[in-house]
Amino acid sequence: MSRDLSYSPTVGFLLGLPRSGTTLLAHLLQRHPDIMSPPEPWLMLALEAFGTVDHRHPAGSSLVGAATSEFLDRIDRAVVSRALADAAYGQYLTAASKRTFIDKTPRYWMVLDFLDSLYPEAPRILIMRNPYAIAASLKSTWDIPLLSASSPSAIASCLSDLARGLPTPAVVSCLADLVLGLPTLAALRGRRQTQVVQYELLVMRPDEEIRRVIAGLGHDPTDVASATVEQADVFRSSTFGDRKILEKTAIDDRSVQAWRTALSTEEMQVVTDLIGTELLIELGYEQDLRYAQQVGTVDRGPAVTEAYRQLFRTCWDLRGGTGGASFGVSTHAREPNGIGQQAGESSSVSEAQRLAEKTEEHLRLMNSMAAQLEQALRAAKGGHDSWLGH
């Protein structure tokens, strides 16, 4: 099967961190008669991890992963994945009598390389929001304990559980969004076929911003009415996306500065450490950074931010990815399984032993990184306290 894109549905991707305004933008795009943007398909994440099943699968999770990998590795996996995605997107467009499908799934930052391999020609809409405001929304919406990030050893423990495939608190994935996801998405700015939307401008002048985006997608921007939060059935019937938006009938900009009262100084410090002052300034949030510094936060330097990134990268790289991306979240390593202990049992056990040894090595490295990071945080805090004493 050749990759003939001439009959493919028109597909684009709306990218952004959770709590950055992706649902609002999808709502506004959905109101155009030619654009469909339903809540969070998560399709690219599922396709990237194709063959990965729960460890309790009765056929044996390791065998399912190994067999599908071996089968698909003999053909062009990307062509197969693209065909499946095209079929799904195309059926939605046909049912809705629309022309363009916009897939809005916030955590696509984890599989950007895979997404590029399937849809290199697809337009990207990238929404950016003040990281302090994102953190405040994580705290108020999902009760994410931001202060837990100030204990790297606790984070390393959660990451170790994640690497072993054990249940982990939601704080780990949310912190990964800030630590790894934000710089990954920020790197997309300026790329061909990428439109950048600033959340703060979207809520302050929604009509102007949504028409600009629609025009960039090649559609007539005059076909969309004044930007209001109109509830479509596709949003009401879904369990995904920001459910708060279902309560709104109008767009307001009160959320732009709400973080200043929602976050404590200590929480602002955590966000500053995780994001780094350089990236905050690069993204245009220098004024917000200055406010955080006025109320007591300090710049602990790029070394602290990079230490957080290295800690999370080590875990993410350990988990691997079917598409080869460094931030993949699945693994197809074989493990011993009671159902499949046949001719290849000894090699499977040997491979499992090597995997276990590699895992333990990475976990020791993570714990070492966490200890060094805690030491750096204590040193930075001590230096700041000494400076205050003068």
N, C-alpha and C positions, 0 to 999 in steps of 0.2 A: 504494500500500500504506500503510495507516494503522498507527500504532504502537499496537497493541492488546496491552497487557501482561497481560491476563487469562489468556492461555494460555502465558505465558513460564515457563521453569523458574526455580526459586528459586536465585538466585546471590548470593554474597557475595565479598568480596575481603580477603585477608590481606596487609597491607602492612608493609613494614619493609626496612631496609637489608640487603644481603648480609652474612652473618656475624652477624646479630642474633638468631638463634634462630627464624627463620620455619619451617625444616624441622622442628624439634622440635615446634612448636605444630601444624603441619599433621599430623604423625604422631598426636598426641594427639586431634585433631579427627576424624581418619579412623577412629578406633576406635568412634565412635558409629554405631549402626546406620542412622541417617538422613542422615549427613553424608559427603560425598566430598570429599577434598582431596588430589588427586594432585600429584606434583612439577611445579612451574613450567611451566604451559602457555605463557607468554609471548604469549598470544593477543592481548591488547590492544595490545602493542607492534607486532605484525605487522599488525594491522588499521589502526592509526594510520598506519603507513608503507605502506599498500596502494598498489601501483603502482610502488614503488621496487624496482628489480632491479639486480643486479650490472652494472657498467659493461661487462662482457664479453658481456652477453646478445646473441645473434646477431640479434635483432630491433631492437637499438638501445635502450639503457637510457633515453636522453632521450625517445625516441618513445613507449616504453611508459609512462613517467611522464606525459608530456604528454597522451597519448590517454586514459588512464584518468581523469586529473584532469578533462579536458574532459567526458568522458562522465558521471562521477559528480557533477560540479558542477551538472548540469541536474536532479538529483533530490536527495532528502534522503539524503546519504551516511551519516548516523548511523543512519537506519532500516535501510539495507542492512547496515551493520556489525553492528547489534544482531541482525538476523535471522540472520546467519551465526553469530554467537557463541551465540545461543540454540540454534541447531541443534546446534552442537558440544557445548555443556554438556548439553543435553537428552539427547543420545544416550549420553553417559557415565553420566548418572543412570539412564537406562532400563536400560542394561547391568548396572549395579551394584545395581539395585533400591533406590536411595536417593532422598532428597527434596531435599537442599540441596547445591549445588556451591560449594565455597570455592576460588577461584582464588588460589593463593599464588605470586606472582611478585615478587621483591624490587624490581626496577627499574621498577615501575609508577609510582614517583614522577616519572618523566620524562613520563608521559602522563596525569596526574591529571585535567586538564580534559577530555580525550577520554573517559576512563573515566566521569566525571560526566555527560557528554552522552549516553552510551549507557545507563548504569545509575544514574540519579539516586536511585532508591529502594533500591538494594542496600546491605546492611549492610557496614561496614568494620571489620576487626579490625586494630588498629595495635599492633605490638610494638616497644617501645623498649628499647635496651640501652646500657649505659655505653659512650660513644664510645672510651674508652681500651681497653676490652676488645674492641670491634669491630676497632680498629686492630691489636691484638695478634694477633687471629685472622687478619686479612688477612696479616700478616707470617708467621705460622707455617703457614698453610694454603696460601697462594698465593705466598709469597716476595715480597710487595709491599715494595719498598724505601722505607720511609716517609721516610727522610732526603732522598730526592730532592726532596721538596716544599719543602725549605729552599733550593732553587735555583730561584726563579721563572722565570729565563730558560730553564732546561731544560724546565720544565713548559710554558712558552709555546711552545717549539719543538714539543713533542708535540701541543699543542693546535692549532698551525698545521697539522701533518700531518693531524690529525683533520678540521679544517675543509676541507682539500683532498681528503679522501676517501682518504688514504693510511693504511697500517697504523700503528698506534700501540701502545706498550706498555700492558699491562693496568693499570699504575699510574694512567693518566689516568682511566679509568672508575672505578676504586676511590677515587681522590681526589675525583672529582666526586660520588660517593655521600656522602662526608663533608662536602664543602664546600657542595654545593647540595641533595643529597638529604635530609640530616638536617633542616635548617631547613624544607624544604618539607613533610616528613612531620610535623614538630613542630607546624606550623600547623594540622594536622587535628584535634589534640586539642580536645575540647570540642564538636566539630561533631556535629550530629544524626546518629544511626545509626552512630556511631563508638565502638567499645569499645577502650580502651587496656589493653594487657598489658605489664607490666614484666618483662623477662626474668629479673631477679634474683629476683623473687617466684615466677615460674613454676617455676624449678628448685628453689626452697626449699620451696614448698608446691604441687606440681603438681596434686594432686587438687582442692584448693579453687579454684585459678585456672581449670582447664579446665572445671569444672562451672559456674563463673560465666559463662564465655564461651558455653558451650552454652546456658545458660538465656537469655542475651542474644540468641541466635539464634532463640529461640522453640521450642527442643526440650527434652525432658525430660532434665535433667542426671543423673538416677539411672540412665539407660540405659547409661551408660559405666562400665566397671569401673575399679578403681584404676589410676592413671596409670603405665603402664610403657611401655618402648620396644618395642612389639611390631611385628615386621617384616611389613608387608603386601606382597603380590606386586607391587602397583602401584609401590612404592618400589624394590624389588629389580630390577625390569625397566627402570627409567628410568635415563638417564645424567645427569639433572639433579638438583639439590638437593644437600644436604650428605651426601656419601658416608660421612663418619665415623660418622654415626648408625647405619649398618648394623652397626657393630661393637659397639654398646651394647645392653645388656639392662636397664639401670636408669638413672634420672635422678639426677644428683648436682650439688652446687653448687660443685664445685672450680673451675669455670671463672670464677666471679664475681670472685675476687681474683687469678687467674693472671697478669693483665696487669702486675702490679706487679713481677714478676720477668722477664717476657717482653720488656718494653720498657726501653730505655735512657733515661736522663734526656733525652738529645737527641731521642729519638723521642717522648717524652712532650711535649716542648716543641713539636714539629711538630703533634701532635694538638691541643694547647692553642691554637696559632695558627690552625689550620684551623677549629676549632669555635667558639672564643671563650668566654671565661669566663662571659659573660652567658647564653649558651644552655646551657652545662653546669650552671649553677646553676638555671636555669629548669626543666630536665629532672629536677632532683632529685639531681644528681651533685656537689654541692658538697663532700661529704666526700672523694670521689675526687680532685677538683681540689686540695683542701688537701694531700692526700698527695703529689700530683705537685709542688706548690710546696715542700713540705718537703724533697724530694730534689733541688731545684735549678731547677725550671721557674719562669718569671716570666710575669706578665700584660703582654703587649706592647700591650694596648689594642684597642678595637673597630676602629680604623682598619686594623690589619693584617689582621684577619679579613675585614673588608669588602673589602679590596683583593684577597684571594684569591677571594672570591665574584664580584667584578666581572670578574676575569680569566676565570673559567670561564663566567660568564654571557655574556660577549662572544662566546666560541666557540660556546656552545649556541644563542644567538640567531642567529648567522650561519648555522648549519646549518638553522635553521627547523624546521617541522613541519607535516605534512598536517592535523593537527587544530587548528592555530593556537596550540598551547601554546608558551610561551617556552622550554621545555626539551625540545622535540621533537628527534628525532635523524635526521630525513630531509628531503630536499629534492626538489622536482619541477621545479626550474629547467631550462629547455631548454638543451641544448648542441649544438654542431655535431656531426653524425653522418654517416659516410660512406654509410650505407644510405639516409638520408632526405633527401638534398640535392636537393630538388625546388623547388616553387613558393615555399615559405617559407624558402628558404635564407638570403636576405639578412637577413630579420627575425630568424631564429634566431641568425645570427652576431652581429647587433647586440645581441641580448639576452644572448648569451654574453659579449660584450665588457663589457657593463654589469655582469654578474655577476662577471666577473674583476676589474673595477675595484673593485667593492664588497668583494669578498673581500680584495684587497690592502689596502684602507683599514682593514678590521677587523683584519687581521694586524698592520699598523703600530700600530694602537691597542693590541693585545695586547702587543706588544713594549715599547711605552711604559709600559703598566701594570706589566709584569714588572720593568722597570728601576726604576720608582718603588717597587715593593714591595721589591726587593732593597735599595734605599737605606734604606727604612724599617726593614727587618730589621737592617741594619748599625748604624743609629742606635740602635735599641732595645738591641742587644747591647752597643754601646759604652757606652750610659748605664748598663746593668746592671753592666758590668765596672767602671766608674768608681765606682758605688755600693759594689761589693764592696771596692774599694780603700780606701775610707774606713773 
